[in-house]
Amino acid sequence: AGESDPPAESAEPIDEVVTWLLFVADAGKEMLESSTSVSEIEDRLREFLPAVGLEQCSVDALMSSLTVSYYKPGRQPITIMREVRVAEPRLARLAGASELLDRLQAGTIEIDEAVRRLDSLPSGHEASLFESRLALGTSVVGWVLFVDGLDVMTVVVALLATLCTLPVGGFVHRLRFPSLATTFLVATLVAAIPNLLAAAGASLLVGAAIVGSLFPHLPGRAFVSSVIDGLANAPLSSISRGVQAVATAG
C-alpha cells in the first residue's frame, strides 16, 4: 500500500470524500486557467477520480466553470463548482497541479499534504506594467512590419491608437458593461484614429496601422483552445471556445 489510501468505495467517510472533491475542483481550476485545452483537463480529471476510488463522480468543464459531482444511492449528492477565469497562463501552477494528481494516483502522497502543496504552488512571474506595455508595443510594431513593411508614420499612428485603447478596459469595468463592450470600443478607436489622421493629411498606411493596433487585442488563446479541443474530438468545448473567440473578436 502506498502512503495515500484513497477512500474505499463501500464506506468512505463523507468528510474524506468532500476533501477529495475539493482538491479535484481546485486542481482542475488551476489547470483550466492555464491550459489551452478544456477537453484534455476534463479527461484527466475523469481518469483520476475512479483511479482513487471515487467512481460515482462526474466532471463537467465549460468555458468559465468547472463542476465536480458525487452521487451514491442512499446519500445526498455533493456538487462543487469553481469559477474559471482564463488570464495569463501560469505554467508553474499547471505543472504543479498535474504532478500532485499523478502522485495521488500513484499513492506517493497523502491527500492532506496534496491540499497543502496545491495551496502553496508558486504563482510564477507576473509581468510588470512596463513589461506588459513593452510587449504590447513590440507586437504592434511587428504586425505593422508584417503587413506593409517599415513605414515610420504608420508605426507611430498604430502605437498612438494602441495607447488610446489602454484606459478602455478599466472604463468599461467601472461602468459594469459586458466585456464585449471593451472589444467594440477598442475596435472603434483603432479604426477611427488612423482614418481621421489620414483624412487630416497624414501620410500613412491606414490598413497596416489598424491591423497593427488591433491584432494584439484578438483572443488568440481562445482560437487555439477551440482548434485543440476540436482535434481532441471534444466538439462542444471546441464550439464554445470558438464562439467565445469570434464574439470577442467580433
Salt bridges, closest charged atoms under 4 A:
GLU12 OE1 - LYS72 NZ 3.57
ASP26 OD1 - ARG82 NE 2.61
GLU30 OE1 - ARG90 NH2 3.48
GLU30 OE2 - ARG93 NH2 2.71
GLU33 OE2 - LYS29 NZ 2.73
GLU33 OE1 - ARG90 NH2 2.94
GLU42 OE2 - ARG46 NH2 3.16
ASP60 OD1 - ARG46 NH2 3.71
GLU83 OE2 - ARG85 NE 3.26
ASP102 OD1 - ARG44 NH2 2.52
GLU113 OE2 - ARG116 NH2 2.57
GLU113 OE2 - ARG117 NE 2.78
GLU131 OE1 - HIS125 NE2 3.15
